[in-house]
Amino acid sequence: MGSLQIRKHIMTGISYMIPYVCAAGMLMVIGNIFGGRTITDYRQGFSIADALTTLGGDGLGLLPVFISTFIAYSIADRPGIAPGFLLGLLCRANGFGFLGGLFTGYLGGYLVNYLKKSIKVPSFMEGIVPQMILPLLTTIIVGLFMEYIVGIAILALTDGVYTLLMSMQNSGGSIVLLGVILGILSAVDYGGPINKIVFVFVMQLMTQGIGTPISVLISASMIAPFGLTIGYFLSRLFKHNIFSNQEINALKSAFLMGCCQITEGSYPIILNDFVRITICTGIGAAVDGALVMYWQCASTVPAGGFFALPGIANPGFWLLSLLIGSFVFAICLQFLKRKSTEETIEEELEQQLDLSSLKISGL
Amino acid sequence: MNIIGVAACVAGIAHTYIAKKKLILAAEKAGHTIHIETQGTIGIEDKLTDNDIKSADIVILAIDIQIKGKDRFIGKKMVEVPTEVAVHSPTALIKKLQEIVESVEVKK
């Protein structure tokens, strides 16, 4: 069976995803700048900005589907596409998010490959195996596994977090601690399922007139793109080069999207060094969340990044919290982040050939 | 020696083309003929022809992702590396390719 090549398949998925995220993210950014709102009823008339915002938002919402499809495609080639797509839809409908999509992409792809080898049919039936049997069987098996086993675990987690947050909000004194927890939970999975659980919770508080928690969420969601940007300039200042050219390119769109509270633009950088950067995110978001809570920057707008500012109380302090949080992130980054593979055109001396990286076949 | 290959990196903008350039420079300096196809974000460029593939002594894949048309090379001697290896040590890599080809010829 050989190695599973987990890294290669996620990289293939991401290489297909980058243009998609850029297009959808920028649609949303442009729409938001011109005051676009998500269209709920097309009959009531809408502006161009509304149309852009809605399309961009729908596009980002389909990210789980996209990544699941292309990881499955990378693993299993054409027969992987159909199950990858369907399983991605399942993740989206259940709110399993981007990480759920990654997971179904791998499961679906490997299962298709396994079935490809193990299903034996009479030769007159061979045609229907890739047409129907592989996609159908894979989708049923992985789909039911996701719904009944993974789903239950995620739901249990959701309920646990919800109860915990509710009891903290009611106990008054621990408001800063609540900020810390909300900040961390909003930020560490970059718009994934944990972030969405927090969103449901803070949305509910907002409709009850408690606007600070949602303000924490907006702010904490922007920590990763801003922290990375500040981290880049700090690294230039200290001549401590930790960003590859590829990452610097990705950073530009990550920053623009970050202004609109879209974290997805940072994925290409974060995934290069997921654990270390996520530690920075957690620390930065914790500081940020605590400060937003402490300064009582309540919000009446549920999302939008800087475009939510008109709806936020004490906007100056809110910005300051964001800035401090991002700086904390950036400083942690200097110690933790390592440079990923980089091009060194000027370098004349060659590195030793790493023989372990060679895969030779066909001799 | 006749070398062919494919270069493809994750973003498909930079490493793909740097790897290609470095491999070509290193191979030509050592006196080999070389043809590298790129599979970047723009799609396939400098596509290998059937003739290229038939006449090749060895295939070098400098890739970080799954590429299109890998089945074209079935039955060929093939070496696969991440793009960074082709970028960092192209001359050593080409030399290694030559060793592989020669060692097989000696056995024959």
Boltz contact constraints between the chains, C-beta under 6 A:
constraints:
  - contact:
      token1: [A, 11]
      token2: [B, 10]
      max_distance: 6.0
  - contact:
      token1: [A, 11]
      token2: [B, 64]
      max_distance: 6.0
  - contact:
      token1: [A, 11]
      token2: [B, 65]
      max_distance: 6.0
  - contact:
      token1: [A, 12]
      token2: [B, 65]
      max_distance: 6.0
  - contact:
      token1: [A, 12]
      token2: [B, 66]
      max_distance: 6.0
  - contact:
      token1: [A, 15]
      token2: [B, 10]
      max_distance: 6.0
  - contact:
      token1: [A, 15]
      token2: [B, 12]
      max_distance: 6.0
  - contact:
      token1: [A, 15]
      token2: [B, 65]
      max_distance: 6.0
  - contact:
      token1: [A, 74]
      token2: [B, 66]
      max_distance: 6.0
  - contact:
      token1: [A, 246]
      token2: [B, 11]
      max_distance: 6.0
  - contact:
      token1: [A, 246]
      token2: [B, 14]
      max_distance: 6.0
  - contact:
      token1: [A, 341]
      token2: [B, 84]
      max_distance: 6.0
  - contact:
      token1: [A, 343]
      token2: [B, 18]
      max_distance: 6.0
  - contact:
      token1: [A, 343]
      token2: [B, 87]
      max_distance: 6.0
  - contact:
      token1: [A, 350]
      token2: [B, 89]
      max_distance: 6.0
  - contact:
      token1: [A, 350]
      token2: [B, 91]
      max_distance: 6.0
  - contact:
      token1: [A, 351]
      token2: [B, 88]
      max_distance: 6.0
  - contact:
      token1: [A, 351]
      token2: [B, 89]
      max_distance: 6.0
  - contact:
      token1: [A, 353]
      token2: [B, 89]
      max_distance: 6.0
  - contact:
      token1: [A, 353]
      token2: [B, 92]
      max_distance: 6.0
  - contact:
      token1: [A, 353]
      token2: [B, 93]
      max_distance: 6.0
  - contact:
      token1: [A, 357]
      token2: [B, 81]
      max_distance: 6.0
  - contact:
      token1: [A, 357]
      token2: [B, 82]
      max_distance: 6.0
  - contact:
      token1: [A, 357]
      token2: [B, 85]
      max_distance: 6.0
  - contact:
      token1: [A, 358]
      token2: [B, 79]
      max_distance: 6.0
  - contact:
      token1: [A, 358]
      token2: [B, 81]
      max_distance: 6.0
  - contact:
      token1: [A, 359]
      token2: [B, 80]
      max_distance: 6.0
  - contact:
      token1: [A, 360]
      token2: [B, 79]
      max_distance: 6.0
  - contact:
      token1: [A, 361]
      token2: [B, 78]
      max_distance: 6.0
  - contact:
      token1: [A, 362]
      token2: [B, 76]
      max_distance: 6.0
  - contact:
      token1: [A, 362]
      token2: [B, 77]
      max_distance: 6.0
  - contact:
      token1: [A, 362]
      token2: [B, 78]
      max_distance: 6.0
  - contact:
      token1: [A, 363]
      token2: [B, 77]
      max_distance: 6.0
  - contact:
      token1: [A, 363]
      token2: [B, 104]
      max_distance: 6.0
